[in-house]
Amino acid sequence: MPTYSFRCAQRCAPVEQRFSMADAPSQVTCPECGEVAARQISSPALGRGNSAAMKAHDASRATADTPAVVSSLPQQSRSATRTTSNPLHRRLPRP
């Protein structure tokens, strides 16, 4: 269900309520002052989400704008490449 934002003429804090698209009213009562609060037009919250997939997507999208910069080489040396004596492995493609 979408979240709708309403604001009264007294400029109280915005009131956010969830309604189905078919039942969304054009105005509600302001809980602070009791006046009529009209529905505001706002952008949809398409990027909001708490799922693991959405968090992973947001993290990967953030790297495009602010990539991690390496300031020095790692201190650990690379491990030696393992070799095998299995004759079947000779037929495998080499990297």
Disulfide bonds with the S-S distance in Angstrom:
none
